[in-house]
Each structure stands twice: as C-alpha cells, then as structure tokens.
Amino acid sequence: MKRRDFIKTSSVLAGASFLWHCSHAFAFPENADSDFNSLEIALFETSDARYQAVYSHALRTLRANIVRLANYPKPVLIEGANYQGAWLECAPHEALVYAPIRADVARNNHLLFFALQREDGQMPCWVRKGAVGFAQIQMVVPIAATAWEVAQQNGDSELLEKAYNACSKWDQWLQKYRDTRQTRLCEGFCTYDTGHDNSPRWAGIPNRCPDGDARKCPPLPSLPRLSPDLSATVYGGRIALAAMANALGMTAEHDRWLADADAIRTAILTRLYSEEDAAFYDRDAQDQFVRIRGDVITRVLSEHVVDQNLFDTVYRHQIHNPSAFWVPYPFPSIALDDPAFVRPIPPNSWGGAAQALTALRAPRWMEHYGKPADLAHLMQRWLEAILKVDKFLQQMDPLNGSFTMGEADYSPAALVFFDFTWRLAGVRKQGKDLEWNVRPMPPDLRASYSWKLVPTRIAKLRYSAGVAYLRINNRDLCRTSSTVRLVSDEHGNLKHAIGIAEAPANVLLKLSSGREEKFTVRPNETVNIRRH
C-alpha cells in the first residue's frame, strides 16, 4: 500500500475558561514549565485557590476513571459515576479531549472498540469489566473522526490503518443492517441507538433491540425510523474515512468515501429537515415527522452536515432562540418551548435536562460555524455551575444551573471543566497555528497556561496584574489587557484576531518589537493583524 506523507500534528483540543472570583493567593511558580511530567502536554496553574481545587479534582476524577475492561489489556477512560464502562457514542471523543493529559488513553479508547469488533463489522455499543454489548448501535460522535484526530496528533500510522479498516467495516455493517428502507439514511431501531435515555423522542419504543441483537428491529408500526443524528454520524465518519484514505495514498477510496458522504448528506437535507420549523426530525415508518425538537439538531450540526447559510437559519430559529435552546445554561436536551419538555426533571433524562455530553460536544460545531463568542458564553455558564457544587454530575436544569444529584465523578462533566478551562483563556494548537484565547483576570489573580508543542518548545500564556503575556520558550510575543483570540503561526507571528467577548472589544496589543497594534473586533468577527 502506497502511503502519503503522514504528518505529525499537535492536538486541536484545548482552550480555557475562567470565572474570576474567590481568590486566595498561594505560592505561584513563575517557571511552571518545569513541572510537566513525561505524558502531559497541558499544564495549568492559578492563584485562585477555589478554581485550582476544582480543576485538580477534575484531573483526579479522570485518573480514577482509568481502568481495564473486558477482553482488553490496556487502560481506558470510562464514563464514571454509575456508568462503569465505555460507550461507543462518547468514550472515543472523551479520550480525545483527555489526550493532552494521557495520549496513550486516547489511543486505547479507540483500539478497545476495534479489538472487540465482530467479524461481520459490528462495533460493540459498550464495554464493561465483565461484558461486551451489541444490543444497539449507540453512536453519536463518529469513532472514525476521533480516531483520525488522535492518529494525526502523534503521527500514529498503526492507529491510522487499524481505524481505517475497522471503521470501513462498521460503515458496511450499518449499510447492510440499518438501511432496510433503502433510503441511504441510517435507521434507528430503539431508544439506546442514539443514547437518548428517557427521551420523549422515543416514547413507547424499547430501549434495546430484540434478543440483544442490533440487527433486529422491534415489530412496531412506527419502526424503523430514519434518524438525522445517526445519519449525520455516518456522514461524519465517511468524511474522516476519506481523509484517512487520502493519508494512506488510496485515491480511489478517498473519492468513493466523499461520494458516499455526499449521498447521505443529500438524503438528510432532503428528507429529515423541516423548513417550516428550521429543525431536523426523525421520520417514522409511515414517513411522518416525529416533531420533537431536541439536541438531535446539534448532533447534525456537529458533523457539519449543513452549509453556513442553512446553519445561520437553524441557529437563529432554534439554537440561539432564548425560547428554545439558548437558555441560561445551554443546551437543553429538548427545546424549552417544546410541549414534550419533561418537568420535573428526573435523573438520566434526555427529556429536557442540559447534559454534560452535549456541552462537551459543542466546540466541535460552534467553532466550525464561527460562533466562538457564543461558545465562550456556554462554557462560562457550565463552569459557573460546576464551581458551585464541586462535583462532576451528569445533568442540570437548563434554567437555573442546578445539577441533578446522584453519583458524582462523571467523566464528561470533569472533561467539561478541564477542556473549558483551557478553551476560555489558554493557548491551543490548531493545525499549524496557535490560538491564544486571551481573557485577562482581575489584577489580584495570576494564572499560567503552558502547552508543550514539541519536547523543546512550549507556548505559554501568563496572566499577572491584569495583563496577559504571550511567550514561546523564552521569547516574548506581546502583552495585552484586552479580551480577544489571537492567532499566530507556530513561531508566534501574529496573523489575525477573533472576537470572543460578548460585546465589541477595543484591543491594544503591545508587541515585543515595541510597536502597538490597535483595533476593534466584534463578537465572532475576524480581523487581520498587520505585518511589519
């Protein structure tokens, strides 16, 4: 097999968030870079004792949720709390978010599912310590997409080949057993197929497939359903498979995957989108829409199925609508103004509660469609809610941010705190560029975000006395007291700025050359920075 150059790249994850309150100073190390261990890429420290304690608690929670599961010898990150296993819908994506701390776990959370894949191509829907499940397909974030990202991060050709082979077979299995109506879409047979436990979307539908066999559809008149979110997952997987085929030098396969992706995308837009509501719905076996507006919409957006024009329409009418999804603590699992919203909110409910999993997935589409300032608002609200309880719980009331009490130590919520801490006010690697998410704190607080680009090069964003300092190794780039995202190349040469505040920001950059750069940037706007 002829192979194209497979370039090693750094993580596109990271970013940071801060709620500047509850300050109790402690000894703050100026040379924090020396505290990296051999596996870590990201190192964060702050003089806000409360925030530091919750951040450290998140990392401890994630460490405690690294275990070994059935028939697989290497450590993996599990869901945690009362979910003592790894689920196909979320475990690969969660490990990708965790990669800056444990790159090996990010790899293992994919290889686990590949190792336990059946001969006919079926992926396990979950893996626990004593069992492996195949009773539903339970997929959301495409495992092909997250595997491709992990492989790129480390130039991992072995993972690339295994992911391509396994995910190709999985796609074939889905085409064979989950397109019984020959629509080119992916069908839902049961509640757990989409992981929407206790959702009115699946009212009256069994949780699992008959006989624990995801190939069997329950004998109900409304089934099978054409599902927009499952179909979007297939679409995203095919886009990733095309990229993997290209990296492996398989030009014909690359073109085929793109053609197959376009076919399912066209079917989603043609059959599962309601122009009247600006929403995506299931179609039941009688070819009628199941008109319940839920986070299904965000899952279609997560795989970038829609173009920017259609996104703007859906975003305006649904996602950014305060009566529907843009509530005080986004996003509810059912639109607030949908009659099907379930109150009071029960445990493990996709009937209205704002779920940590949905929040964790939000950066995958909000950044793509140019909504970084809106994403920042979402991240701040989630961090605010978690800081109040110092527990990592599954879901909360989208109106008041009150978490449903239950077993804590839930990995997705701990990852929300970890990832959002970096996404709001830290430095992150984005392809060949660096993103510096500058969000200065009050003068009496200090913080440091250090990101290891390669073993000998570290990007550092440091806050002190109300000023943010950008540095690569021992070279200062600039300083500012403005809230703005600055994008540079990997050597620190500034390229453009993006508005990440909720209002227009007047930005003043003091460059290391002595030159000053002044400009105004609106929320979500991009402004080029002059080069001299």
Secondary structure, DSSP 8 states (H G I E B T S, - for coil): -----------S---B-------------TTGGGG--SS-SEEEEES-HHHHHHHHHHHHHHHHTEE--TT--S-EE--BTTB-EEETTTHHHHHHHHTTT-HHHHHHHHHHHHHT--TTS---SEEESS-EE-S----SS-HHHHHHHHHHHHT-HHHHHHHHHHHHHHHHHHHHHS-TT-SSS-EE-SGGGTT-TT-GGGTTS-SS-GGG-TT---S-TT-SEE-HHHHHHHHHHHHHHHHHHHHTT-HHHHHHHHHHHHHHHHHHHHHSEETTTTEE-EE-TTS-EE---BTHHHHHHHTT-S-HHHHHHHIIIIIT-TTTT--SSS-BSB-TTSTT--SS--SS--SS-EEHHHHHHTHHHHTTTT-HHHHHHHHHHHHHHHHHHTS--SEE-TTT--B--S---BHHHHHHHHHHHHHHHSEEEETTEEEEEE----TT--EEEEEEEETTEEEEEEEETTEEEEEETTEEEEEESS-EEEEEETT--EEEEE--SSS-EEEEEEETTS-EEEEEE-TT-EEE----
